[in-house]
Amino acid sequence: MGRRRAKRREQHLYLAFDDWDYGYTIRKVRLSPGPDYSGEGVKLPLPGIFTHIWAPRGLPRYFMSAFGTKTLVLHAGASDPMGIPIVDVKNRSFYFGPQPNYPACPIYVSIGGDRLFALDIATFEFCFGKPDTAPWVWHKLTYPPFRRHEVLSYAVQPDGCILISIKSDATAATATYIFDTIKYVWELYGDWALPFTDCGHYTHSLDAFVGLSNDKETLGYLYSCTMASTGTGDTVNALHPSPDCKCSKETLYSKNPDERHVGATLVHMRWDKFCLVECVAINDTRADLLGEPGADRELDDLGFDRLREEELREKLREELRQELKELGIDEEKFRELGIDKELREKLRELGIDEELMDPGAAVGDRFMYRLKTFSLRHDANGDLKLQHCRVLCYSVPHETTLSSILQDPVAFWL
């Protein structure tokens, strides 16, 4: 009699919101097959709270999934001195791990289920092993030949090597570097940049990297790029040619005129299946926040002065100041990261006035999450084609803060 096939654990989408007085809640959304909703006027309530995480609010960028089914809150202020909170969504266990060094504006890359790499200002390190079965220690690595704020996009090859595209401050030229995660060495890979913004996902069904564009001309368009999957050993004598890139025919973002795009996260579910988690402002939020029905004024027209801008900056950076001082990095250097610029642009687009500039203001009920699941294929012409699209819309908890909403959604497929 043949062996029984092991039952595959059902995976879910996990969303994090800073709607708890002491930190965050995590909601588990089941993306099972079902009817296709248009997203217009169909807003579902979020599932109940899966778990709570004690951590400073307004800083969702410090969330990361790694080591299988675990969600980590990699922020020095999350639970000091005990360590960073770690939640295993499979067995609902909760414990603490050692804190990373000086988190400011980190990029986290998980590889192979047992390694987590962290690139930040003036530091590059990794931890190895499963934190529930072995000691978890951060190890420092050689810093790359570029600076953190020059990074445009990144992705992991099937062989585990990390690709990072940058735009040089000195020359404005683009380049892509590769990091060998076995030999721990950096090398120049090509004099071009990956076409998407931030994280790209490798999918075997397309043999390509897939990611979203954040450029103004192609905002929300999906890119795929195909290249030879080789390690650093083959890049010594010659640079790799630019990849073969394909772009979707239209944006993935909401086309509803009553919805305004705020932020988005692309989640790779499995094989050729993806989920776009998009945060949108709803119910004419722009006019509502301005306090005048139908108003359409820019932020500068409201007398938003430099002093108020500085107050907002101080609140958003309060958790980061100590780390910057210890590294000897001043305010001018930190401004290079572009965090303030992105925040101001989003506030300008939404038309939020001075009364709601407090980043801790609870405004979650003015926004909505659109979950768009789809399969991705190349058509006969080699162009990207979306199939089996399905849209579900969920309310955002009222207690969610403005500073958290203005950052990209925290979403994991575990």
Buried (B, 14 or more C-beta within 10 A) or exposed (E): EEEEEEEEEEBBBBBBBBBBEEBBBBBBBEBEEEEEBEBEEEBBEBEEBBBBBBBBBBBBBBBBBBBBBBBBBBBBBBBEEEBBBBBBBEEEEEBBBEBBBBBBBBBBBBBEEBBBBBBBBBBBBBBBBEBBEEEBEBEEBEBBEBBBBBBBBBBBBEEBBBBBBBBEEEEEEBBBBBBBBEEEEBBBBBEBBBBBBBBBBBBEEBEBBBBBBBEEEBBBBBBBBBBEEBBBEEBEEEBBEBBEBBBBEEBBBBEBEEBBBBBBBBBBBEEBBBBBBBBBBBEBBBBBBBEEEEBEEEBEEBEBEEEEBEEBBEBBBEBBEEBBEEBEBEEEBBEBBEBBEBBBEBBEBBBBBEEBBBBEBBBBBBBBBBBBBBBBBBEEEEEBBBEEEBBBBBBBBEBBBBBBBBBBBBBBBB
